[in-house]
Amino acid sequence: MLLGVRVGFVTMYSMISTIDSRISVRVGFVTMYSMISTIDSRISYVSCGLNLGCSKGQEHYESKR
């Protein structure tokens, strides 16, 4: 009887731990993806700002000449 209870606890625990690891892997992927997307948006924002600044500077430079 005790052995069966122990085996049941062990199987339950292993199932829970595997589910935990799957959830943690998914959470890790989601956090990684969100970090990558925020970095992507920042890069696009910075490049857009640089492009705007460069074009504005170019217009300013050409209007002075």
Backbone torsions as a table, in degrees:
resi	resn	phi	psi	omega
1	MET	NA	-49.4	179.4
2	LEU	-62.1	-39.4	-179.4
3	LEU	-61.3	-44.2	179.1
4	GLY	-61.7	-41.0	178.5
5	VAL	-63.1	-42.1	179.7
6	ARG	-63.6	-45.1	-179.8
7	VAL	-61.4	-41.6	178.3
8	GLY	-61.7	-43.5	178.5
9	PHE	-62.9	-42.0	-178.1
10	VAL	-63.9	-46.3	-179.6
11	THR	-64.7	-41.1	178.3
12	MET	-61.5	-44.6	-178.7
13	TYR	-63.6	-44.0	-179.5
14	SER	-65.2	-39.4	177.4
15	MET	-61.9	-45.4	-179.6
16	ILE	-63.1	-41.6	-178.3
17	SER	-66.0	-39.9	178.6
18	THR	-65.3	-40.7	177.9
19	ILE	-63.1	-41.7	177.8
20	ASP	-59.2	-46.7	-177.8
21	SER	-64.4	-39.1	177.8
22	ARG	-63.0	-43.7	-179.7
23	ILE	-63.5	-43.4	-178.9
24	SER	-64.6	-38.3	177.8
25	VAL	-63.3	-43.3	179.2
26	ARG	-63.9	-43.5	179.3
27	VAL	-62.4	-40.4	177.4
28	GLY	-61.4	-44.5	178.0
29	PHE	-61.2	-43.2	-178.0
30	VAL	-64.4	-44.9	180.0
31	THR	-65.0	-40.7	178.1
32	MET	-61.3	-45.1	-179.1
33	TYR	-62.8	-43.8	-179.4
34	SER	-66.4	-39.1	177.2
35	MET	-61.9	-45.2	-179.4
36	ILE	-62.8	-41.7	-178.7
37	SER	-67.1	-39.2	178.4
38	THR	-66.1	-40.1	177.7
39	ILE	-63.1	-41.7	177.7
40	ASP	-58.7	-47.9	-178.2
41	SER	-64.9	-37.9	178.1
42	ARG	-63.5	-43.5	-179.4
43	ILE	-62.6	-44.5	-180.0
44	SER	-64.5	-39.3	178.6
45	TYR	-62.7	-45.7	-179.0
46	VAL	-65.0	-44.5	-178.8
47	SER	-65.0	-37.7	177.3
48	CYS	-63.7	-44.8	178.5
49	GLY	-61.6	-41.5	179.5
50	LEU	-64.5	-43.9	179.0
51	ASN	-60.7	-45.0	179.0
52	LEU	-61.4	-45.6	-179.8
53	GLY	-62.2	-42.9	-179.3
54	CYS	-64.6	-44.9	-178.9
55	SER	-66.1	-39.8	177.3
56	LYS	-62.9	-44.2	178.9
57	GLY	-62.6	-40.1	179.3
58	GLN	-62.9	-45.8	178.9
59	GLU	-61.5	-44.2	179.9
60	HIS	-61.5	-43.8	-178.9
61	TYR	-64.4	-42.3	-178.3
62	GLU	-71.9	-32.3	179.4
63	SER	-71.8	-26.8	178.2
64	LYS	-72.9	-32.5	-178.2
65	ARG	-76.1	NA	NA
